[in-house]
């Protein structure tokens, strides 16, 4: 389960019970398609689980090939974006 927060973070619940908070601002700072994450309405309303991980649905049709998704290992292990 994922719950977007108004401060560019997302609370993520994993199947093993672990709960993590993902800060999406470093991703948005990359620009390009990621800049959409700065739009608060997009950030909150398009935050879903696609491809078995946290994602933002770009098309509104839940197309797993048309989304911004984040590697679940990155979130689970508190890794930094490369």
Secondary structure, 3 states (H helix, E strand, C coil): CEEECCCCEEEEECCCCCEEEEECHHHHCCCHHHHHHHCHHHHHHCEEEECCEEEEECCCCCCCCCEEECCHHHHHCCCCCC
